[in-house]
Amino acid sequence: MYYARSEAIKRGGNVIIQKNPNNTNGCSLAPGVGDWGCGWHVCADANLNGACENSEILQRFAPPTNTQVTRTSGGATIQLNRWGLVAGAFLGFSLVPLNKSITNAAARGVCMSSAAGFALFHLLICHATVKAMTSKQSFATRRVQRGVTLVESLIAIVVTALGIMGILGVQMRTLSDTSTTVRRAQAIRLIEDLGERMRVNPNALADISRYATTFSAAPSVGSCAAGCTHTQLADYDLAVWKRSVREMLPLGQASIFVPPAETAAAAGQGRQLGVMIAWRENERNTSANYKDDIDATKVRANDGSLSAGAGAVAACPANSTCHLQYIPIAGRCAPYIPGGNAATYYCPGS
């Protein structure tokens, strides 16, 4: 029965259990329609004629030895639908020792409800028991099976939703990491731009103090259309550069300062500047332990401790991500022709 049920569910119904006819393999225990003593077979009723053809047989089963198997209600076939349920109210089989009567103490009845519930009873009470199984278990089973589809659908929806949320979380994390990388790359390019402007200015070293600025400072951009002195050129380059920082980075700002190691140097003895660029924070985790690992303005010692890379001179603003870099100042003399006038040569310290 279990094999037939599984085949019925798998094939969408139209599965039949049919008894073997009398004299099958020399067996003479199936003379009547309800006598199943010669065994039975399971078949897929492909032509829907309600009977098993040889080409439709899936598996054959031999009966118990020395036992007379008789179906107490019904005929030579049992049909199962797409849910694996038996067509009809109930089934009953008597199992009686060979050449004994149904009153024998060893006789038993196999009771099956239409929902394929099984029970083994004394033969005389099998019929009443099957009716009880049919009225309760069959309805409960069908009701549970209807609910199973709904529960499975809900579980599938929940699992799908969790998967989508996981994918979105990974995507957001990737976008955040990519954004941080892009902003830091832009900050590095801006610092390189400032360094190139200083190298173009032949007297940048002499005007090193003109490049110092704080985060909040926003110098206005002048004009060198008619020519500028080397000091005016330094002011112009600084104003244009800070404007680029504000335009290229979200809430971008920059601080340029004399490195802590050179703060005590005499005027004109400095050779480098520190540049710290800050932009809006885009990390949800603002704890110190997390930010210390991505803070490019701190220096980690051999023992793992962190210290400010700019000392007390400059610190990264709150709720911002910063990048710190030191750049050398070129010192050279080069011709400078303001506004098409005669060439003038400027040298550091002159």
Secondary structure, DSSP 8 states (H G I E B T S, - for coil): -HHHHHHHHHHTS-EEEEE--TTGGG--S--STTB-TT-EEEEE-TT-SSS--GGGEEEEE---TTEEEEESSS-SEEEE-TTS-BSSSEEEEEEEETT--TTSTT-EEEEEETT--EEEEEGGGHHHHHHHHHHHHHHHHHHHHHHHHHHHHHHHHHHHHHHHHHHHHHHHHHHHHHHHHHHHHHHHHHHHHHHHHHHHSTTTTTTGGGG-B-SS--------TT---HHHHHHHHHHHHHHHHHHHSTT-EEEEE--GGGTTS-TT---EEEEEEEEE---S---HHHHHHH-BTEEE-TTS-EEETTTTS----TTEEEEEEEEE-----EEE-GGG---EEE-TT-
